[in-house]
Each structure stands twice: as structure tokens, then as C-alpha cells.
Amino acid sequence: MKTYQIKVLADRDETTVSDILTDLANKGIIEFSAGAPQQTENKRQEASEDQVQEIIEESELGPYYSEKEAKDILNL
């Protein structure tokens, strides 16, 4: 069995895609459950431990990131 992740690119097509997947599920071809919609605006990726360590090391050398840049990188 394989698991697929589907991203509907246009909001206007969400219903069509959902209807197709629901129809396939009703026929017993797939199992389908809709996840929560993802927010694409202001979506931030958490910093890795290596990135955090790099920021700390560079900050010890002198101001390299502004407070806003550091908060954005650290998702604060």
C-alpha cells in the first residue's frame, strides 16, 4: 500500500478533487480523510539545531542578525 499527499493548487478546485477522492473511497478503491488546510501565508519553518548553533556562534562575533531576522529564523 502507498500513501500519497495531494496539494490542491487552486481553491476553486478543492471541491472537485474532494468529490473525486470521496467517490474512489466509496467504491472501496482508496481510504480518504481530509486533513486541515495548510496556511501558505506566513508559513515558517523551524530552525534546526545546526542553524540555531550557527546563529549563536555568529552573534558572539558581533551583531550579524537584526532582532527581527533572528526572531523570524527562530520562529519567535
Backbone hydrogen bonds in HBPLUS format (Angstrom, degrees):
<---DONOR---> <-ACCEPTOR-->    atom                        ^
c    i                          cat <-CA-CA->   ^        H-A-AA   ^      H-
h    n   atom  resd res      DA  || num        DHA   H-A  angle D-A-AA Bond
n    s   type  num  typ     dist DA aas  dist angle  dist       angle   num
A0013-ASP N   A0010-ALA O   2.94 MM   3  5.50 155.0  2.01 116.2 123.9     1
A0014-GLU N   A0011-ASP O   3.18 MM   3  5.41 165.2  2.20 110.8 115.4     2
A0017-VAL N   A0013-ASP O   3.04 MM   4  6.28 169.9  2.05 164.2 165.8     3
A0018-SER N   A0014-GLU O   2.90 MM   4  6.03 164.3  1.92 152.9 158.1     4
A0019-ASP N   A0015-THR O   2.83 MM   4  5.98 157.0  1.88 149.1 155.4     5
A0020-ILE N   A0016-THR O   3.02 MM   4  6.29 156.8  2.07 148.5 154.4     6
A0021-LEU N   A0017-VAL O   2.98 MM   4  6.23 167.9  1.99 156.1 158.9     7
A0022-THR N   A0018-SER O   2.85 MM   4  5.97 157.7  1.90 149.1 156.0     8
A0023-ASP N   A0019-ASP O   2.92 MM   4  6.04 155.6  1.98 144.5 151.0     9
A0024-LEU N   A0020-ILE O   3.03 MM   4  6.33 156.8  2.08 148.4 154.2    10
A0025-ALA N   A0021-LEU O   2.93 MM   4  6.16 150.9  2.01 144.4 153.0    11
A0026-ASN N   A0022-THR O   2.84 MM   4  6.10 154.2  1.91 149.4 156.4    12
A0027-LYS N   A0023-ASP O   3.12 MM   4  6.36 136.9  2.31 139.8 150.5    13
A0029-ILE N   A0024-LEU O   3.02 MM   5  5.42 151.4  2.10 168.7 160.4    14
A0028-GLY N   A0025-ALA O   2.97 MM   3  5.06 155.1  2.03 103.9 111.7    15
A0052-VAL N   A0048-SER O   2.98 MM   4  6.30 161.6  2.02 155.7 160.6    16
A0053-GLN N   A0049-GLU O   2.92 MM   4  6.13 163.1  1.95 149.2 153.9    17
A0054-GLU N   A0050-ASP O   2.90 MM   4  6.09 154.1  1.97 145.3 152.6    18
A0055-ILE N   A0051-GLN O   2.96 MM   4  6.21 157.1  2.02 148.8 154.5    19
A0056-ILE N   A0052-VAL O   2.96 MM   4  6.26 158.3  2.01 151.1 157.1    20
A0057-GLU N   A0053-GLN O   2.89 MM   4  6.12 166.4  1.91 153.3 156.6    21
A0058-GLU N   A0054-GLU O   2.91 MM   4  6.06 162.7  1.94 150.7 155.5    22
A0059-SER N   A0055-ILE O   2.90 MM   4  6.00 144.5  2.02 142.1 152.0    23
A0060-GLU N   A0056-ILE O   3.15 MM   4  6.43 137.2  2.35 142.7 153.2    24
A0060-GLU N   A0057-GLU O   3.23 MM   3  5.28 131.8  2.47  94.5 106.9    25
A0061-LEU N   A0058-GLU O   3.12 MM   3  5.21 138.3  2.31  96.8 108.3    26
A0070-ALA N   A0066-SER O   2.94 MM   4  6.20 166.7  1.96 159.4 162.3    27
A0071-LYS N   A0067-GLU O   2.96 MM   4  6.16 160.8  2.00 148.8 154.3    28
A0072-ASP N   A0068-LYS O   2.87 MM   4  6.09 157.4  1.92 151.1 157.6    29
A0073-ILE N   A0069-GLU O   2.93 MM   4  6.15 160.3  1.97 150.9 156.0    30
A0074-LEU N   A0070-ALA O   2.90 MM   4  6.05 156.0  1.96 148.7 155.6    31
A0075-ASN N   A0071-LYS O   2.83 MM   4  5.69 102.4  2.44 134.7 151.5    32
A0076-LEU N   A0071-LYS O   2.82 MM   5  4.83 165.2  1.84 141.7 145.6    33
A0075-ASN N   A0072-ASP O   3.26 MM   3  4.96 156.1  2.32  95.0 101.8    34
